[in-house]
Every structure is written in structure tokens, then in C-alpha cells.
């Protein structure tokens, strides 16, 4: 085998290991099929809306200001705490995306017509999110502040939220005429 082949195989194995480590460890209850109760489970994203605050906290100008006016130990503590906030925000983005994926699966099950193109698009979006999530998580874990990648992740969650709103409106529009005719009969 050539050195390039070995390097590619090693990189792929490393990437798969990172994705495996980042997968959620909670297990679903084994008592029957999963149910969905809108009153008890929040499916719409909540965390991605806080990106402007995270962007400000991780901005270079904010960091420079802290370094300039605060004592060194205070500035270092603030930087460390801000990275911790960014990690919590990242976890929140993951939670938002997972909720939206569950909602997408439910909407797809309710929709009379789902094209393979739409399903493929949803799968590609999920893959993009997971790859970018792993990259941001690694960068945050090494002490870097990947502001641009966090913005891309936030955009992915926002786009999926918009698509879900549109899909839910389309499904309700398709089901509304059927409800009217059955109620009038």
C-alpha cells in the first residue's frame, strides 16, 4: 500500500472514531413505540437564537479588550469561561438539530408525498451538520475559538427550522381539504 492510502484510511478511521464518540449516549425507553406529545416535548429550536451573544463573547475585539484592561489571570479565566459557554451553545445546537430531525421524520411520515430528493437533501444536511459539529467540538476542545464554523452550524439549524415550518404548513394545507370534506359529509 502506498503512504497516501494509509494516510487516507487512518484519517477516515479517526473521523469515524470522533463521530462515534460524539454520538449521544442516552438510551430511549424500551416500553413501546416512541410517541410525540407537543405539550411535553419542545421540538422547535431554542438555542440557535443566542448566536449573536456567543459571537460577541468570542469576538477578537472582545478578547483584545479583556487582554488590555483586565489582569492576566482574570483575562485567562474569562477566555476559559467563554469557551465553556461556546461548548454549551454547541451542545444546544446539537439538541436543536436533533429535535428538528425528529420533527422532520414525523412530518415525512405524515406527508402523502415525500420525494427521494427531499429525503436525500435532509440526509446530506444531517451529515454536514455532524461533520461540522465534530470539527467545531475538536477546535473548542483544543482551546481555539471557531467563530466562523459556529456561525455555519447556526445557519444549518436555522435553515432546517425554516424548512420544517414550510413542510408543516404544506402538510397541514394538504390535510385541511380532506378534513373539510369529511366534516361536511
N, CA, C and O atoms as a DFTB+ gen file, in Angstrom:
740 C
 N C O
     1  1       0.830      -1.181       0.000
     2  2       0.000       0.000       0.000
     3  2       0.873       1.242       0.000
     4  3       1.950       1.270       0.596
     5  1       0.398       2.240      -0.663
     6  2       1.157       3.483      -0.705
     7  2       0.917       4.273       0.577
     8  3      -0.042       4.023       1.308
     9  1       1.790       5.216       0.832
    10  2       1.677       6.047       2.033
    11  2       0.397       6.871       2.001
    12  3      -0.222       7.098       3.041
    13  1       0.001       7.315       0.830
    14  2      -1.221       8.105       0.705
    15  2      -2.451       7.283       1.096
    16  3      -3.342       7.789       1.780
    17  1      -2.505       6.037       0.671
    18  2      -3.631       5.171       1.002
    19  2      -3.703       4.946       2.504
    20  3      -4.786       4.992       3.088
    21  1      -2.572       4.707       3.124
    22  2      -2.535       4.501       4.573
    23  2      -2.984       5.773       5.293
    24  3      -3.729       5.704       6.270
    25  1      -2.538       6.917       4.820
    26  2      -2.928       8.180       5.449
    27  2      -4.425       8.426       5.316
    28  3      -5.062       8.884       6.265
    29  1      -4.992       8.127       4.158
    30  2      -6.430       8.321       3.948
    31  2      -7.222       7.382       4.840
    32  3      -8.196       7.804       5.463
    33  1      -6.825       6.119       4.915
    34  2      -7.525       5.141       5.757
    35  2      -7.436       5.551       7.221
    36  3      -8.420       5.442       7.952
    37  1      -6.282       6.018       7.655
    38  2      -6.115       6.464       9.028
    39  2      -6.996       7.678       9.316
    40  3      -7.625       7.745      10.372
    41  1      -7.049       8.628       8.400
    42  2      -7.879       9.821       8.591
    43  2      -9.351       9.450       8.670
    44  3     -10.083       9.986       9.503
    45  1      -9.791       8.539       7.810
    46  2     -11.187       8.109       7.831
    47  2     -11.499       7.392       9.136
    48  3     -12.549       7.630       9.731
    49  1     -10.617       6.529       9.586
    50  2     -10.830       5.813      10.841
    51  2     -10.892       6.790      12.016
    52  3     -11.728       6.638      12.907
    53  1     -10.014       7.784      12.021
    54  2     -10.016       8.790      13.075
    55  2     -11.332       9.569      13.059
    56  3     -11.930       9.799      14.110
    57  1     -11.778       9.969      11.882
    58  2     -13.009      10.731      11.756
    59  2     -14.201       9.914      12.245
    60  3     -15.062      10.449      12.944
    61  1     -14.269       8.648      11.897
    62  2     -15.362       7.774      12.340
    63  2     -15.324       7.621      13.858
    64  3     -16.366       7.634      14.514
    65  1     -14.125       7.478      14.413
    66  2     -14.000       7.364      15.868
    67  2     -14.491       8.629      16.571
    68  3     -15.160       8.546      17.601
    69  1     -14.164       9.788      16.025
    70  2     -14.625      11.048      16.620
    71  2     -16.140      11.138      16.552
    72  3     -16.777      11.509      17.537
    73  1     -16.731      10.805      15.406
    74  2     -18.184      10.840      15.285
    75  2     -18.842       9.852      16.245
    76  3     -19.885      10.153      16.826
    77  1     -18.243       8.685      16.413
    78  2     -18.782       7.696      17.331
    79  2     -18.730       8.219      18.754
    80  3     -19.671       8.011      19.520
    81  1     -17.647       8.896      19.124
    82  2     -17.527       9.449      20.468
    83  2     -18.509      10.588      20.717
    84  3     -18.912      10.812      21.859
    85  1     -18.898      11.304      19.678
    86  2     -19.794      12.446      19.829
    87  2     -21.271      12.068      19.809
    88  3     -22.130      12.912      20.064
    89  1     -21.567      10.825      19.514
    90  2     -22.968      10.443      19.453
    91  2     -23.569      10.463      20.851
    92  3     -22.868      10.209      21.831
    93  1     -24.857      10.760      20.953
    94  2     -25.494      10.820      22.273
    95  2     -25.485       9.453      22.934
    96  3     -25.665       8.430      22.273
    97  1     -25.277       9.441      24.236
    98  2     -25.170       8.182      24.967
    99  2     -26.467       7.785      25.667
   100  3     -26.537       6.704      26.251
   101  1     -27.481       8.621      25.623
   102  2     -28.723       8.256      26.293
   103  2     -29.474       7.205      25.479
   104  3     -29.400       7.171      24.251
   105  1     -30.173       6.379      26.174
   106  2     -30.931       5.321      25.513
   107  2     -32.418       5.636      25.624
   108  3     -32.892       6.143      26.640
   109  1     -33.133       5.326      24.561
   110  2     -34.575       5.544      24.556
   111  2     -35.244       4.475      25.414
   112  3     -34.747       3.352      25.497
   113  1     -36.355       4.807      26.048
   114  2     -37.059       3.792      26.829
   115  2     -37.559       2.667      25.934
   116  3     -37.939       2.902      24.787
   117  1     -37.558       1.446      26.456
   118  2     -37.900       0.286      25.647
   119  2     -39.379      -0.063      25.727
   120  3     -39.790      -1.095      25.197
   121  1     -40.177       0.755      26.366
   122  2     -41.593       0.451      26.547
   123  2     -42.420       0.960      25.381
   124  3     -42.969       2.060      25.449
   125  1     -42.519       0.191      24.328
   126  2     -43.397       0.506      23.219
   127  2     -42.823       1.486      22.223
   128  3     -41.686       1.938      22.356
   129  1     -43.626       1.810      21.217
   130  2     -43.162       2.721      20.170
   131  2     -43.040       4.142      20.705
   132  3     -43.756       4.527      21.629
   133  1     -42.138       4.914      20.128
   134  2     -41.983       6.281      20.599
   135  2     -43.226       7.101      20.274
   136  3     -43.824       6.964      19.206
   137  1     -43.591       7.940      21.206
   138  2     -44.742       8.797      20.979
   139  2     -44.284      10.247      20.995
   140  3     -43.193      10.571      21.462
   141  1     -45.135      11.097      20.479
   142  2     -44.786      12.503      20.406
   143  2     -45.919      13.306      21.010
   144  3     -47.054      13.253      20.537
   145  1     -45.610      14.036      22.039
   146  2     -46.583      14.889      22.688
   147  2     -46.060      16.308      22.633
   148  3     -45.067      16.631      23.283
   149  1     -46.724      17.164      21.857
   150  2     -46.268      18.531      21.649
   151  2     -46.241      19.300      22.962
   152  3     -45.414      20.195      23.138
   153  1     -47.126      18.966      23.875
   154  2     -47.177      19.700      25.135
   155  2     -45.977      19.420      26.020
   156  3     -45.585      20.293      26.794
   157  1     -45.375      18.234      25.939
   158  2     -44.286      17.894      26.843
   159  2     -42.913      17.937      26.192
   160  3     -41.902      17.932      26.894
   161  1     -42.855      17.979      24.898
   162  2     -41.564      17.956      24.225
   163  2     -41.430      19.159      23.314
   164  3     -42.283      19.395      22.459
   165  1     -40.377      19.908      23.493
   166  2     -40.141      21.068      22.641
   167  2     -39.418      20.602      21.395
   168  3     -38.344      20.007      21.473
   169  1     -40.018      20.877      20.237
   170  2     -39.401      20.428      19.002
   171  2     -38.805      21.575      18.213
   172  3     -37.937      21.363      17.367
   173  1     -39.252      22.769      18.476
   174  2     -38.697      23.895      17.745
   175  2     -37.390      24.332      18.394
   176  3     -37.246      24.257      19.614
   177  1     -36.455      24.781      17.599
   178  2     -35.137      25.125      18.141
   179  2     -35.205      26.322      19.085
   180  3     -35.965      27.266      18.871
   181  1     -34.390      26.255      20.134
   182  2     -34.359      27.335      21.107
   183  2     -32.988      27.977      21.177
   184  3     -32.882      29.187      21.375
   185  1     -31.953      27.197      21.020
   186  2     -30.599      27.668      21.322
   187  2     -29.972      28.507      20.218
   188  3     -29.205      29.427      20.500
   189  1     -30.286      28.203      18.979
   190  2     -29.583      28.864      17.878
   191  2     -29.825      30.365      17.853
   192  3     -29.059      31.105      17.236
   193  1     -30.862      30.816      18.504
   194  2     -31.176      32.251      18.531
   195  2     -30.212      33.052      19.390
   196  3     -30.212      34.282      19.330
   197  1     -29.393      32.383      20.186
   198  2     -28.458      33.074      21.060
   199  2     -27.088      33.273      20.413
   200  3     -26.138      33.684      21.079
   201  1     -26.988      32.985      19.131
   202  2     -25.686      33.114      18.477
   203  2     -25.114      34.527      18.531
   204  3     -23.902      34.656      18.707
   205  1     -25.899      35.595      18.391
   206  2     -25.292      36.935      18.467
   207  2     -24.530      37.174      19.780
   208  3     -23.479      37.815      19.776
   209  1     -25.049      36.668      20.885
   210  2     -24.349      36.831      22.159
   211  2     -23.057      36.013      22.185
   212  3     -22.034      36.477      22.688
   213  1     -23.108      34.805      21.644
   214  2     -21.910      33.960      21.601
   215  2     -20.868      34.585      20.682
   216  3     -19.678      34.590      20.996
   217  1     -21.321      35.115      19.538
   218  2     -20.396      35.770      18.617
   219  2     -19.686      36.938      19.299
   220  3     -18.478      37.114      19.144
   221  1     -20.438      37.728      20.050
   222  2     -19.831      38.858      20.755
   223  2     -18.813      38.371      21.786
   224  3     -17.726      38.935      21.909
   225  1     -19.168      37.337      22.514
   226  2     -18.269      36.830      23.552
   227  2     -16.985      36.253      22.971
   228  3     -15.931      36.326      23.604
   229  1     -17.062      35.679      21.766
   230  2     -15.884      35.058      21.163
   231  2     -15.165      35.979      20.177
   232  3     -14.178      35.576      19.563
   233  1     -15.646      37.192      20.024
   234  2     -15.050      38.084      19.027
   235  2     -13.630      38.481      19.416
   236  3     -13.284      38.545      20.596
   237  1     -12.831      38.742      18.411
   238  2     -11.437      39.143      18.633
   239  2     -11.367      40.481      19.358
   240  3     -10.490      40.677      20.199
   241  1     -12.270      41.401      19.050
   242  2     -12.240      42.709      19.700
   243  2     -12.541      42.585      21.189
   244  3     -11.945      43.286      22.006
   245  1     -13.454      41.703      21.537
   246  2     -13.770      41.481      22.945
   247  2     -12.571      40.872      23.673
   248  3     -12.259      41.240      24.806
   249  1     -11.918      39.947      23.006
   250  2     -10.735      39.305      23.589
   251  2      -9.600      40.317      23.780
   252  3      -8.944      40.340      24.821
   253  1      -9.383      41.142      22.771
   254  2      -8.344      42.171      22.865
   255  2      -8.640      43.157      23.991
   256  3      -7.735      43.560      24.722
   257  1      -9.892      43.538      24.127
   258  2     -10.280      44.457      25.201
   259  2      -9.988      43.841      26.563
   260  3      -9.420      44.498      27.437
   261  1     -10.373      42.587      26.744
   262  2     -10.095      41.912      28.020
   263  2      -8.599      41.854      28.307
   264  3      -8.161      42.116      29.427
   265  1      -7.820      41.507      27.280
   266  2      -6.374      41.423      27.464
   267  2      -5.775      42.781      27.821
   268  3      -4.781      42.860      28.543
   269  1      -6.379      43.831      27.317
   270  2      -5.852      45.172      27.537
   271  2      -6.209      45.720      28.924
   272  3      -5.370      46.359      29.559
   273  1      -7.428      45.484      29.405
   274  2      -7.869      46.134      30.644
   275  2      -7.856      45.226      31.873
   276  3      -7.773      45.723      32.996
   277  1      -7.933      43.942      31.690
   278  2      -8.020      43.029      32.837
   279  2      -6.647      42.451      33.166
   280  3      -5.800      42.303      32.285
   281  1      -6.436      42.127      34.438
   282  2      -5.205      41.413      34.793
   283  2      -5.134      40.085      34.047
   284  3      -6.162      39.513      33.684
   285  1      -3.939      39.606      33.824
   286  2      -3.719      38.415      33.001
   287  2      -4.529      37.208      33.476
   288  3      -5.154      36.524      32.666
   289  1      -4.520      36.943      34.791
   290  2      -5.249      35.774      35.293
   291  2      -6.761      35.931      35.118
   292  3      -7.454      34.950      34.851
   293  1      -7.269      37.133      35.265
   294  2      -8.696      37.375      35.065
   295  2      -9.052      37.194      33.587
   296  3     -10.081      36.599      33.266
   297  1      -8.216      37.700      32.698
   298  2      -8.461      37.561      31.261
   299  2      -8.440      36.091      30.852
   300  3      -9.285      35.646      30.076
   301  1      -7.471      35.338      31.376
   302  2      -7.402      33.912      31.032
   303  2      -8.624      33.157      31.545
   304  3      -9.161      32.292      30.854
   305  1      -9.057      33.486      32.750
   306  2     -10.259      32.852      33.294
   307  2     -11.480      33.197      32.443
   308  3     -12.311      32.333      32.164
   309  1     -11.584      34.442      32.038
   310  2     -12.714      34.857      31.198
   311  2     -12.692      34.128      29.858
   312  3     -13.734      33.690      29.372
   313  1     -11.512      33.998      29.261
   314  2     -11.407      33.279      27.983
   315  2     -11.831      31.816      28.154
   316  3     -12.541      31.264      27.314
   317  1     -11.388      31.202      29.244
   318  2     -11.739      29.812      29.506
   319  2     -13.252      29.662      29.702
   320  3     -13.862      28.730      29.178
   321  1     -13.845      30.582      30.455
   322  2     -15.288      30.518      30.695
   323  2     -16.081      30.774      29.410
   324  3     -17.141      30.184      29.199
   325  1     -15.570      31.640      28.575
   326  2     -16.255      31.908      27.311
   327  2     -16.206      30.692      26.388
   328  3     -17.169      30.415      25.674
   329  1     -15.095      29.972      26.403
   330  2     -15.034      28.736      25.612
   331  2     -16.003      27.698      26.178
   332  3     -16.604      26.929      25.428
   333  1     -16.153      27.682      27.514
   334  2     -17.124      26.762      28.119
   335  2     -18.543      27.121      27.692
   336  3     -19.357      26.238      27.423
   337  1     -18.836      28.416      27.631
   338  2     -20.151      28.855      27.157
   339  2     -20.333      28.443      25.698
   340  3     -21.417      28.013      25.304
   341  1     -19.287      28.573      24.903
   342  2     -19.368      28.169      23.496
   343  2     -19.622      26.665      23.380
   344  3     -20.377      26.234      22.509
   345  1     -19.003      25.867      24.246
   346  2     -19.252      24.420      24.227
   347  2     -20.708      24.111      24.603
   348  3     -21.330      23.223      24.020
   349  1     -21.245      24.855      25.586
   350  2     -22.653      24.654      25.959
   351  2     -23.571      25.087      24.821
   352  3     -24.584      24.439      24.561
   353  1     -23.227      26.163      24.153
   354  2     -24.000      26.606      22.997
   355  2     -23.954      25.545      21.905
   356  3     -24.967      25.260      21.265
   357  1     -22.782      24.962      21.695
   358  2     -22.632      23.906      20.699
   359  2     -23.513      22.713      21.049
   360  3     -24.156      22.139      20.170
   361  1     -23.547      22.338      22.320
   362  2     -24.424      21.251      22.754
   363  2     -25.892      21.615      22.518
   364  3     -26.694      20.762      22.139
   365  1     -26.235      22.877      22.742
   366  2     -27.591      23.331      22.485
   367  2     -27.943      23.263      21.005
   368  3     -29.062      22.900      20.640
   369  1     -26.973      23.618      20.148
   370  2     -27.206      23.494      18.706
   371  2     -27.458      22.041      18.325
   372  3     -28.317      21.751      17.491
   373  1     -26.713      21.138      18.932
   374  2     -26.906      19.708      18.666
   375  2     -28.308      19.282      19.094
   376  3     -28.978      18.528      18.388
   377  1     -28.742      19.767      20.246
   378  2     -30.084      19.462      20.736
   379  2     -31.142      20.015      19.771
   380  3     -32.104      19.324      19.436
   381  1     -30.957      21.259      19.332
   382  2     -31.892      21.861      18.367
   383  2     -31.966      21.033      17.092
   384  3     -33.053      20.735      16.596
   385  1     -30.800      20.663      16.564
   386  2     -30.766      19.920      15.306
   387  2     -31.418      18.550      15.469
   388  3     -32.156      18.101      14.592
   389  1     -31.147      17.891      16.589
   390  2     -31.748      16.575      16.830
   391  2     -33.265      16.669      16.917
   392  3     -33.968      15.813      16.380
   393  1     -33.776      17.694      17.584
   394  2     -35.229      17.887      17.677
   395  2     -35.829      18.112      16.300
   396  3     -36.869      17.547      15.963
   397  1     -35.161      18.943      15.507
   398  2     -35.664      19.224      14.167
   399  2     -35.614      17.978      13.290
   400  3     -36.493      17.776      12.452
   401  1     -34.598      17.143      13.472
   402  2     -34.537      15.890      12.700
   403  2     -35.695      14.966      13.072
   404  3     -36.299      14.339      12.202
   405  1     -36.005      14.882      14.378
   406  2     -37.154      14.070      14.798
   407  2     -38.443      14.616      14.183
   408  3     -39.282      13.859      13.694
   409  1     -38.582      15.935      14.216
   410  2     -39.759      16.563      13.626
   411  2     -39.815      16.284      12.126
   412  3     -40.891      16.027      11.585
   413  1     -38.670      16.333      11.451
   414  2     -38.630      16.066      10.009
   415  2     -39.085      14.641       9.708
   416  3     -39.800      14.408       8.733
   417  1     -38.674      13.698      10.537
   418  2     -39.106      12.317      10.327
   419  2     -40.615      12.172      10.525
   420  3     -41.275      11.430       9.797
   421  1     -41.157      12.890      11.519
   422  2     -42.604      12.823      11.750
   423  2     -43.373      13.477      10.607
   424  3     -44.390      12.946      10.160
   425  1     -42.901      14.613      10.139
   426  2     -43.562      15.294       9.020
   427  2     -43.486      14.416       7.779
   428  3     -44.455      14.322       7.026
   429  1     -42.348      13.776       7.563
   430  2     -42.207      12.890       6.401
   431  2     -43.180      11.716       6.501
   432  3     -43.734      11.279       5.492
   433  1     -43.387      11.207       7.713
   434  2     -44.326      10.097       7.880
   435  2     -45.764      10.546       7.636
   436  3     -46.585       9.759       7.164
   437  1     -46.076      11.800       7.951
   438  2     -47.429      12.312       7.763
   439  2     -47.688      12.793       6.341
   440  3     -48.836      12.878       5.905
   441  1     -46.628      13.103       5.631
   442  2     -46.773      13.667       4.295
   443  2     -47.141      12.587       3.294
   444  3     -46.520      11.525       3.262
   445  1     -48.149      12.857       2.476
   446  2     -48.536      11.852       1.486
   447  2     -47.498      11.695       0.377
   448  3     -47.382      10.625      -0.221
   449  1     -46.757      12.739       0.108
   450  2     -45.780      12.675      -0.976
   451  2     -44.448      13.205      -0.465
   452  3     -44.298      14.396      -0.195
   453  1     -43.497      12.309      -0.337
   454  2     -42.136      12.701       0.025
   455  2     -41.245      12.197      -1.077
   456  3     -41.233      11.005      -1.388
   457  1     -40.508      13.096      -1.661
   458  2     -39.650      12.676      -2.771
   459  2     -38.318      12.185      -2.223
   460  3     -37.887      12.567      -1.135
   461  1     -37.691      11.341      -3.000
   462  2     -36.370      10.849      -2.600
   463  2     -35.364      11.986      -2.579
   464  3     -34.383      11.948      -1.836
   465  1     -35.616      13.004      -3.405
   466  2     -34.729      14.174      -3.422
   467  2     -34.788      14.908      -2.081
   468  3     -33.757      15.342      -1.567
   469  1     -35.977      15.047      -1.520
   470  2     -36.118      15.716      -0.225
   471  2     -35.457      14.903       0.881
   472  3     -34.788      15.461       1.751
   473  1     -35.641      13.602       0.850
   474  2     -35.009      12.749       1.860
   475  2     -33.492      12.797       1.746
   476  3     -32.792      12.862       2.756
   477  1     -32.986      12.765       0.523
   478  2     -31.541      12.845       0.306
   479  2     -31.009      14.183       0.798
   480  3     -29.949      14.244       1.421
   481  1     -31.739      15.246       0.519
   482  2     -31.332      16.576       0.975
   483  2     -31.268      16.634       2.499
   484  3     -30.345      17.221       3.063
   485  1     -32.249      16.024       3.163
   486  2     -32.264      16.006       4.626
   487  2     -31.082      15.197       5.173
   488  3     -30.457      15.591       6.157
   489  1     -30.786      14.078       4.534
   490  2     -29.652      13.254       4.973
   491  2     -28.323      13.983       4.772
   492  3     -27.438      13.909       5.625
   493  1     -28.182      14.681       3.654
   494  2     -26.948      15.436       3.395
   495  2     -26.802      16.561       4.402
   496  3     -25.701      16.815       4.890
   497  1     -27.898      17.237       4.720
   498  2     -27.856      18.306       5.712
   499  2     -27.432      17.752       7.074
   500  3     -26.650      18.375       7.792
   501  1     -27.957      16.577       7.419
   502  2     -27.568      15.933       8.677
   503  2     -26.094      15.571       8.701
   504  3     -25.426      15.735       9.721
   505  1     -25.592      15.082       7.588
   506  2     -24.172      14.738       7.505
   507  2     -23.305      15.991       7.617
   508  3     -22.301      15.999       8.329
   509  1     -23.701      17.049       6.909
   510  2     -22.960      18.308       7.002
   511  2     -22.917      18.803       8.442
   512  3     -21.872      19.228       8.934
   513  1     -24.068      18.742       9.111
   514  2     -24.122      19.204      10.497
   515  2     -23.182      18.393      11.380
   516  3     -22.432      18.956      12.178
   517  1     -23.223      17.079      11.239
   518  2     -22.406      16.231      12.111
   519  2     -20.908      16.422      11.871
   520  3     -20.122      16.439      12.817
   521  1     -20.522      16.565      10.617
   522  2     -19.103      16.779      10.304
   523  2     -18.646      18.121      10.859
   524  3     -17.596      18.206      11.496
   525  1     -19.423      19.158      10.623
   526  2     -19.071      20.486      11.116
   527  2     -19.108      20.530      12.635
   528  3     -18.267      21.178      13.258
   529  1     -20.070      19.850      13.231
   530  2     -20.163      19.777      14.690
   531  2     -18.895      19.141      15.275
   532  3     -18.333      19.645      16.248
   533  1     -18.456      18.042      14.681
   534  2     -17.245      17.371      15.161
   535  2     -16.035      18.293      15.039
   536  3     -15.197      18.353      15.939
   537  1     -15.952      19.003      13.930
   538  2     -14.823      19.919      13.708
   539  2     -14.830      21.046      14.746
   540  3     -13.788      21.363      15.319
   541  1     -15.982      21.645      14.990
   542  2     -16.078      22.732      15.971
   543  2     -15.776      22.211      17.366
   544  3     -15.059      22.857      18.130
   545  1     -16.318      21.044      17.703
   546  2     -16.074      20.462      19.020
   547  2     -14.578      20.220      19.242
   548  3     -14.047      20.509      20.314
   549  1     -13.910      19.688      18.221
   550  2     -12.464      19.457      18.337
   551  2     -11.706      20.769      18.516
   552  3     -10.803      20.855      19.349
   553  1     -12.061      21.776      17.749
   554  2     -11.385      23.068      17.849
   555  2     -11.626      23.711      19.206
   556  3     -10.699      24.266      19.796
   557  1     -12.847      23.646      19.711
   558  2     -13.124      24.199      21.038
   559  2     -12.378      23.419      22.123
   560  3     -11.905      24.000      23.099
   561  1     -12.278      22.125      21.949
   562  2     -11.584      21.289      22.932
   563  2     -10.090      21.563      22.971
   564  3      -9.442      21.332      23.992
   565  1      -9.543      22.051      21.872
   566  2      -8.113      22.355      21.841
   567  2      -7.824      23.811      22.191
   568  3      -6.679      24.257      22.114
   569  1      -8.866      24.554      22.577
   570  2      -8.660      25.927      23.009
   571  2      -8.846      26.971      21.927
   572  3      -8.671      28.162      22.185
   573  1      -9.191      26.557      20.738
   574  2      -9.424      27.517      19.659
   575  2     -10.871      27.982      19.701
   576  3     -11.726      27.331      20.301
   577  1     -11.134      29.105      19.063
   578  2     -12.485      29.648      19.036
   579  2     -12.967      29.741      17.593
   580  3     -12.745      30.751      16.924
   581  1     -13.629      28.683      17.111
   582  2     -14.048      28.616      15.699
   583  2     -15.348      29.380      15.441
   584  3     -16.397      28.777      15.217
   585  1     -15.269      30.683      15.473
   586  2     -16.450      31.527      15.340
   587  2     -17.155      31.337      13.996
   588  3     -18.382      31.252      13.941
   589  1     -16.386      31.271      12.929
   590  2     -16.986      31.123      11.592
   591  2     -17.719      29.784      11.465
   592  3     -18.815      29.727      10.907
   593  1     -17.126      28.728      11.974
   594  2     -17.769      27.413      11.893
   595  2     -19.021      27.355      12.781
   596  3     -20.007      26.713      12.420
   597  1     -18.982      28.026      13.941
   598  2     -20.171      28.100      14.787
   599  2     -21.298      28.836      14.055
   600  3     -22.469      28.474      14.166
   601  1     -20.926      29.862      13.314
   602  2     -21.921      30.595      12.532
   603  2     -22.521      29.704      11.446
   604  3     -23.720      29.773      11.176
   605  1     -21.686      28.866      10.824
   606  2     -22.192      27.943       9.802
   607  2     -23.149      26.920      10.421
   608  3     -24.189      26.611       9.840
   609  1     -22.797      26.397      11.600
   610  2     -23.678      25.448      12.279
   611  2     -25.011      26.091      12.629
   612  3     -26.070      25.490      12.447
   613  1     -24.949      27.312      13.131
   614  2     -26.167      28.031      13.478
   615  2     -27.026      28.236      12.238
   616  3     -28.250      28.117      12.297
   617  1     -26.384      28.545      11.115
   618  2     -27.112      28.704       9.855
   619  2     -27.777      27.416       9.412
   620  3     -28.900      27.442       8.907
   621  1     -27.096      26.278       9.594
   622  2     -27.694      24.980       9.238
   623  2     -28.949      24.718      10.071
   624  3     -29.965      24.263       9.546
   625  1     -28.872      25.006      11.364
   626  2     -30.033      24.795      12.228
   627  2     -31.165      25.741      11.815
   628  3     -32.326      25.338      11.759
   629  1     -30.826      26.983      11.531
   630  2     -31.840      27.943      11.102
   631  2     -32.506      27.542       9.796
   632  3     -33.722      27.666       9.650
   633  1     -31.707      27.058       8.842
   634  2     -32.275      26.622       7.562
   635  2     -33.189      25.408       7.748
   636  3     -34.253      25.328       7.134
   637  1     -32.773      24.471       8.593
   638  2     -33.628      23.309       8.834
   639  2     -34.915      23.730       9.539
   640  3     -35.982      23.192       9.241
   641  1     -34.833      24.676      10.461
   642  2     -36.043      25.170      11.138
   643  2     -36.996      25.803      10.127
   644  3     -38.206      25.583      10.187
   645  1     -36.460      26.578       9.211
   646  2     -37.286      27.207       8.184
   647  2     -37.933      26.153       7.294
   648  3     -39.117      26.247       6.971
   649  1     -37.157      25.155       6.900
   650  2     -37.706      24.077       6.062
   651  2     -38.807      23.315       6.793
   652  3     -39.803      22.922       6.186
   653  1     -38.630      23.109       8.084
   654  2     -39.634      22.375       8.847
   655  2     -40.923      23.185       8.946
   656  3     -42.014      22.624       8.847
   657  1     -40.810      24.489       9.140
   658  2     -42.011      25.324       9.166
   659  2     -42.744      25.250       7.831
   660  3     -43.970      25.149       7.796
   661  1     -41.996      25.300       6.741
   662  2     -42.605      25.213       5.413
   663  2     -43.239      23.839       5.197
   664  3     -44.342      23.743       4.658
   665  1     -42.557      22.791       5.609
   666  2     -43.083      21.432       5.426
   667  2     -44.335      21.220       6.269
   668  3     -45.291      20.595       5.809
   669  1     -44.342      21.730       7.492
   670  2     -45.523      21.586       8.342
   671  2     -46.700      22.354       7.746
   672  3     -47.836      21.882       7.791
   673  1     -46.433      23.531       7.189
   674  2     -47.502      24.301       6.542
   675  2     -48.040      23.550       5.323
   676  3     -49.246      23.532       5.080
   677  1     -47.139      22.934       4.562
   678  2     -47.567      22.183       3.376
   679  2     -48.392      20.966       3.764
   680  3     -49.406      20.679       3.127
   681  1     -47.974      20.247       4.797
   682  2     -48.722      19.065       5.238
   683  2     -50.092      19.477       5.765
   684  3     -51.092      18.820       5.477
   685  1     -50.141      20.558       6.532
   686  2     -51.445      20.986       7.048
   687  2     -52.338      21.493       5.922
   688  3     -53.554      21.305       5.972
   689  1     -51.761      22.130       4.910
   690  2     -52.563      22.583       3.768
   691  2     -53.114      21.403       2.986
   692  3     -54.243      21.450       2.499
   693  1     -52.309      20.332       2.863
   694  2     -52.779      19.143       2.148
   695  2     -53.850      18.408       2.931
   696  3     -54.767      17.839       2.339
   697  1     -53.748      18.410       4.255
   698  2     -54.722      17.670       5.050
   699  2     -55.980      18.473       5.321
   700  3     -57.019      17.886       5.622
   701  1     -55.925      19.785       5.226
   702  2     -57.091      20.617       5.521
   703  2     -58.260      20.350       4.571
   704  3     -59.385      20.229       5.055
   705  1     -58.069      20.251       3.252
   706  2     -59.228      19.983       2.382
   707  2     -59.895      18.652       2.701
   708  3     -61.120      18.552       2.635
   709  1     -59.135      17.650       3.036
   710  2     -59.704      16.352       3.388
   711  2     -60.530      16.433       4.656
   712  3     -61.551      15.756       4.779
   713  1     -60.097      17.258       5.604
   714  2     -60.848      17.417       6.833
   715  2     -62.164      18.126       6.572
   716  3     -63.191      17.740       7.130
   717  1     -62.155      19.147       5.743
   718  2     -63.369      19.888       5.444
   719  2     -64.402      19.008       4.762
   720  3     -65.579      19.058       5.120
   721  1     -63.994      18.208       3.793
   722  2     -64.951      17.382       3.064
   723  2     -65.521      16.275       3.944
   724  3     -66.685      15.903       3.802
   725  1     -64.691      15.744       4.864
   726  2     -65.213      14.681       5.732
   727  2     -66.113      15.259       6.804
   728  3     -67.020      14.574       7.275
   729  1     -65.884      16.519       7.208
   730  2     -66.738      17.131       8.201
   731  2     -68.086      17.557       7.614
   732  3     -69.104      17.528       8.305
   733  1     -68.089      17.945       6.357
   734  2     -69.309      18.393       5.720
   735  2     -70.194      17.244       5.257
   736  3     -71.375      17.462       4.989
   737  1     -69.676      16.054       5.156
   738  2     -70.448      14.930       4.625
   739  2     -71.425      14.363       5.608
   740  3     -72.139      13.412       5.290
